[in-house]
Amino acid sequence: MNMEKKPAIQDYTREELAQLIKPAFRAKQIYSWLYHKYVTSFDEMKNLPHSLREELKEKYRIEILKMIKKEKSRDGSIKYLFELEDGNTVETVLLLMKKKEFNEDGSVKHQERYTVCISCQVGCKVGCSFCLTAKSGFIANLTAGEIVEQIRYIKRDNNIDANRRVNIVYMGMGEPLDNLNAVSKSSRIFADPDGMAIAPHRQTISTSGLSTKIVKLGKMNLGVNLAISLHAVDDELRERLMPINKAYNIKSIIDAVKEFPVNNRKRVMFEYLVIKDVNDDIASAKKLLSLLNGIKSKVNLIYFNPHGGTEYKRPNEKDMLAFQEYLTKHGLHCTIRESKGLDISAACGQLRDNELEDNRCL
């Protein structure tokens, strides 16, 4: 983000490194050190000639994020607060989706399954009324390297082997399609078979509905999953919750989704944040069913996580289940996302906001 500094090595695809570093096969070795062994210095790249290591130190840098706070939940989720080189901060969350299972003889039956929720911006331009990240407005885009480093750091910090795949969701701070160049590049870096080898079908890009950019993303043919943060079933409510709806209304989003290339085995995910007495009634469920008619979709119902200063409330479990049951009975694939990290700063942007508030009080 600071153009006066040396570029970060994580900003480059393997093909780009092969053009910059000779002989070209060294790029594959560097990728192995970065994404298989998670090194933090070029001196650790022992199979590179000393002269090349010195050249790399002179031209590039590796350590671009500093972890300044970490909160671990009883459910195994871990929320990280990273400081960028310009002093701004972003959040990343490691979600333990499934615990390790053992056979009767003590051998491992299934390893842990993880999803990592990554940020792509400092702050956000979208300004959703329910979102804590929106309080600070938009500050800056992250580079591809800063996005990539979030995963690299977390895999190293939790001793997650290189051959262990994780799922990635671009669902942290920021609007991914508002930083499409860096997001798409980071997706390609994640997917490189000589790097982290996180296949596109393990990556989900979540957007608040920038319809023209949904179409642009589709034409890139990255092979990633698409998630739409819908949250309302009519323009009046959605404009109240998400002012961006004035520029990208629900019809434009639905039209763009219909153009998006979807693998035969995949569905477009629609995220629906359920807020008590706002959008949790059966009438809304009926409208949602009609809206998604003809789209190969899945609805993910999300409990609103309350945070200080918000007028919105967490819905009742009874209403959530009734909402889900109505959609399921009428043939729409629907799940309720299990809330994680409720004993820590669970809401998106909450750990960052708490840290900023602490600093303001010093």
C-alpha positions in Angstrom: 0.0 0.0 0.0 3.0 2.3 0.5 4.5 2.9 -2.9 7.8 4.1 -1.6 8.6 0.7 -0.1 9.9 -2.3 -1.9 7.1 -4.5 -3.3 6.0 -7.5 -1.3 6.9 -10.9 -2.8 3.4 -12.1 -2.1 2.1 -9.6 -4.6 3.4 -11.7 -7.5 2.0 -14.7 -9.3 4.4 -17.5 -9.9 4.4 -16.6 -13.6 5.3 -13.0 -12.9 8.2 -14.1 -10.6 9.5 -16.3 -13.4 9.7 -13.3 -15.6 11.5 -11.2 -13.0 13.9 -13.8 -11.5 16.3 -15.9 -13.5 16.6 -18.8 -14.1 12.8 -19.1 -14.2 12.6 -22.3 -12.1 13.6 -20.3 -9.1 10.1 -18.9 -9.0 8.7 -22.3 -8.2 11.3 -22.8 -5.4 10.4 -19.4 -3.9 6.7 -20.3 -4.0 7.5 -23.5 -2.1 9.3 -21.6 0.6 6.5 -19.0 0.9 3.4 -21.2 0.7 4.6 -24.6 1.8 7.1 -23.7 4.6 5.7 -20.2 5.4 9.2 -18.6 5.8 9.4 -15.1 7.1 12.8 -14.2 5.6 14.7 -14.8 2.4 17.6 -16.1 4.4 15.5 -19.2 5.2 15.4 -20.1 1.5 18.4 -22.4 1.8 18.2 -24.0 -1.7 18.6 -20.6 -3.4 22.1 -19.3 -4.1 23.4 -16.7 -1.6 23.6 -14.1 -4.4 19.9 -14.6 -5.2 18.9 -14.4 -1.6 20.7 -11.1 -1.3 19.1 -9.9 -4.5 15.6 -10.8 -3.2 16.3 -9.0 0.1 17.3 -5.9 -1.8 14.3 -5.9 -4.1 11.4 -7.4 -2.1 10.0 -7.8 1.4 8.0 -10.6 3.1 6.7 -9.4 6.4 3.9 -7.1 5.5 1.3 -7.8 8.3 1.9 -7.5 12.0 -0.5 -9.4 14.3 -1.4 -7.0 17.1 -4.4 -8.8 18.7 -5.8 -12.3 18.7 -9.0 -13.6 20.4 -9.9 -17.3 20.6 -13.4 -18.5 21.1 -14.5 -21.6 23.1 -15.8 -23.0 19.8 -12.3 -22.9 18.3 -12.7 -19.8 16.2 -9.9 -17.3 16.3 -10.1 -13.6 15.3 -7.0 -11.8 14.3 -6.3 -8.1 14.1 -3.5 -7.3 11.7 -1.7 -4.0 11.4 -0.6 -2.9 7.9 2.6 -1.1 7.3 0.7 2.3 7.2 -0.7 1.7 10.6 -4.2 0.8 9.5 -5.8 -2.5 10.7 -7.9 -5.3 9.3 -9.5 -8.4 10.7 -9.2 -12.0 9.6 -11.1 -14.9 11.2 -10.2 -18.6 11.3 -13.3 -20.7 11.7 -13.1 -24.3 13.0 -15.9 -25.9 11.0 -15.3 -29.5 12.1 -13.1 -30.8 14.9 -10.5 -33.6 14.4 -12.1 -37.1 14.7 -10.3 -40.3 15.8 -10.8 -44.0 15.1 -11.1 -46.4 18.0 -7.4 -47.3 17.6 -6.4 -43.7 18.1 -5.6 -43.0 14.5 -7.0 -39.9 12.9 -10.2 -40.5 11.0 -10.8 -36.9 9.9 -8.5 -33.8 10.2 -10.0 -30.5 11.3 -11.8 -28.5 8.7 -11.2 -24.8 8.5 -12.7 -21.8 6.8 -10.8 -18.5 6.8 -12.8 -15.2 6.4 -10.4 -12.6 4.9 -10.6 -8.8 4.4 -9.9 -7.0 1.2 -10.2 -3.4 2.3 -9.6 -1.1 5.2 -13.1 0.0 5.9 -15.8 -0.1 3.2 -17.6 2.2 0.9 -20.9 0.4 0.9 -22.2 1.8 4.2 -24.6 -0.9 5.3 -26.6 0.3 8.3 -26.1 -2.9 10.3 -22.3 -3.2 9.7 -19.8 -2.1 12.2 -17.1 -1.9 9.6 -19.1 0.9 7.9 -18.6 3.2 10.9 -15.1 4.2 9.8 -16.0 4.5 6.1 -13.6 3.6 3.3 -9.9 4.1 4.0 -7.9 2.0 1.5 -7.8 -1.1 -0.7 -5.5 -4.0 0.3 -3.0 -5.2 -2.2 -3.1 -8.8 -3.5 -0.1 -9.6 -1.3 -1.9 -8.2 1.8 -4.9 -10.4 1.1 -2.7 -13.5 0.4 -0.6 -12.9 3.6 -3.7 -13.2 5.8 -4.0 -16.9 4.8 -0.3 -17.5 4.9 0.0 -16.1 8.4 -2.9 -18.0 9.8 -1.7 -21.3 8.3 1.7 -20.7 9.9 0.3 -19.6 13.2 -1.9 -22.7 13.5 0.5 -25.2 12.1 -1.8 -26.1 9.2 0.3 -28.1 6.8 0.7 -27.0 3.2 -1.1 -30.1 2.0 -4.1 -29.3 4.2 -6.7 -27.3 2.2 -8.8 -24.6 3.8 -11.8 -22.9 2.5 -11.6 -19.1 1.9 -14.4 -16.6 2.0 -13.9 -13.0 0.9 -16.4 -11.9 3.5 -14.4 -9.9 6.0 -13.9 -6.1 6.0 -14.6 -4.4 2.6 -16.4 -5.1 -0.6 -14.4 -7.5 -2.7 -15.8 -6.3 -6.1 -14.8 -2.8 -5.2 -11.2 -4.0 -5.2 -11.6 -6.5 -8.0 -8.1 -6.4 -9.5 -6.4 -7.3 -6.2 -9.1 -9.8 -5.2 -8.9 -11.6 -8.5 -5.1 -11.7 -8.5 -5.1 -13.1 -4.9 -7.6 -15.8 -6.0 -5.2 -16.9 -8.7 -2.2 -16.9 -6.3 -4.2 -19.0 -3.8 -5.2 -21.5 -6.5 -1.6 -22.0 -7.9 -0.8 -25.7 -7.7 2.8 -24.9 -6.8 1.6 -22.6 -4.0 -1.2 -23.1 -1.5 -3.2 -25.0 -4.1 -6.5 -23.8 -2.7 -8.8 -24.7 -5.6 -11.3 -22.1 -6.9 -14.2 -24.2 -5.7 -12.9 -23.7 -2.2 -13.0 -19.9 -2.6 -16.1 -17.8 -2.2 -16.3 -14.1 -3.2 -19.1 -12.4 -1.3 -20.5 -9.1 -2.6 -23.1 -6.6 -1.5 -24.4 -6.7 -5.1 -22.4 -4.5 -7.5 -24.2 -6.0 -10.4 -22.0 -4.6 -13.2 -18.9 -6.0 -11.4 -20.6 -9.4 -10.8 -20.8 -9.6 -14.6 -17.2 -8.6 -14.9 -16.2 -11.2 -12.3 -18.1 -13.9 -14.2 -16.2 -13.1 -17.4 -12.9 -13.6 -15.6 -13.7 -17.3 -15.3 -11.9 -17.7 -12.0 -14.1 -20.7 -11.1 -14.9 -19.3 -7.7 -18.2 -19.5 -5.8 -20.4 -16.4 -5.7 -22.2 -15.2 -2.6 -24.7 -12.3 -2.7 -25.4 -10.3 0.5 -29.1 -9.8 -0.1 -30.6 -9.2 3.3 -33.9 -7.9 2.0 -36.5 -8.8 -0.5 -37.7 -5.4 -1.7 -35.9 -2.3 -2.7 -37.4 -0.1 0.0 -36.1 -2.1 2.9 -32.8 -2.9 1.1 -32.1 0.8 0.6 -32.6 1.3 4.3 -30.3 -1.5 5.2 -27.9 -1.1 2.3 -27.8 2.4 0.6 -25.8 0.9 -2.3 -29.1 -0.6 -3.4 -29.9 2.9 -4.9 -27.2 2.3 -7.5 -27.6 -1.5 -7.8 -31.2 -2.5 -7.1 -32.4 -6.0 -6.6 -33.5 -6.6 -10.2 -30.1 -5.6 -11.5 -28.4 -8.1 -9.1 -30.8 -10.9 -10.0 -30.1 -10.2 -13.7 -26.3 -10.3 -13.2 -26.5 -13.5 -11.2 -28.4 -15.2 -14.0 -25.4 -14.4 -16.3 -22.8 -15.7 -13.8 -21.2 -19.0 -14.9 -22.1 -21.7 -12.3 -20.7 -25.2 -12.3 -23.3 -27.9 -12.6 -22.6 -29.0 -9.0 -22.6 -25.5 -7.5 -25.2 -23.0 -6.5 -25.1 -19.2 -6.1 -25.3 -18.5 -2.4 -27.6 -15.7 -1.1 -26.6 -14.4 2.3 -29.6 -13.2 4.3 -28.9 -11.5 7.6 -31.9 -12.0 9.8 -32.8 -9.1 12.0 -35.5 -9.2 14.6 -38.8 -7.6 13.5 -37.1 -6.2 10.3 -36.9 -9.1 7.9 -37.7 -12.3 9.9 -41.3 -12.8 9.0 -42.9 -15.4 6.7 -44.1 -12.7 4.3 -40.4 -12.0 3.6 -39.7 -15.7 3.2 -42.5 -15.8 0.5 -41.0 -12.9 -1.3 -37.5 -14.4 -1.2 -38.8 -17.6 -2.6 -40.4 -15.8 -5.5 -37.3 -13.6 -6.1 -35.0 -16.6 -6.5 -37.3 -18.6 -8.7 -35.4 -20.1 -11.6 -31.9 -19.5 -10.0 -29.8 -22.5 -8.9 -29.4 -21.1 -5.4 -28.8 -21.7 -1.8 -29.9 -19.4 1.0 -27.7 -18.9 4.0 -29.6 -17.5 7.0 -27.4 -15.6 9.4 -28.2 -14.5 12.9 -27.5 -10.8 13.3 -24.7 -10.3 15.9 -25.5 -7.3 18.0 -22.8 -4.7 18.7 -22.6 -1.5 20.6 -24.5 1.4 19.1 -26.8 -0.6 16.8 -30.6 -0.4 16.9 -31.0 -3.9 15.5 -31.5 -7.1 17.5 -30.8 -10.8 17.2 -33.8 -12.7 15.9 -35.5 -15.4 18.0 -34.5 -19.0 17.2 -38.2 -19.9 16.7 -38.5 -17.3 13.9 -35.3 -18.4 12.3 -36.4 -22.0 12.2 -39.9 -21.0 10.8 -38.2 -18.9 8.1 -36.0 -21.8 7.1 -38.8 -24.4 7.2 -40.9 -22.3 4.9 -38.2 -22.0 2.3 -37.1 -25.7 2.6 -40.7 -26.9 2.3 -41.1 -25.0 -0.9 -37.9 -26.5 -2.5 -35.3 -23.8 -1.8 -32.1 -25.1 -0.4 -31.7 -23.2 2.9 -29.3 -23.5 5.9 -28.9 -21.5 9.1 -25.3 -20.5 9.6 -24.1 -21.5 13.0 -23.0 -18.5 14.9 -19.4 -18.6 16.0 -17.3 -16.5 18.3 -20.1 -15.2 20.3 -17.9 -15.1 23.4 -15.4 -12.9 21.6 -15.7 -9.8 19.3 -17.9 -11.7 16.9 -19.4 -9.0 14.7 -17.4 -8.0 11.6 -15.2 -5.0 12.5 -15.8 -5.4 16.2 -12.3 -6.3 17.2 -10.9 -3.5 15.1 -13.4 -1.0 16.5 -12.6 -2.1 20.1 -8.9 -1.6 19.5 -9.5 1.9 17.9 -11.7 2.8 20.9 -9.1 1.6 23.4 -6.5 3.8 21.6 -8.8 6.8 21.6 -9.1 6.4 25.3 -5.3 6.4 26.0 
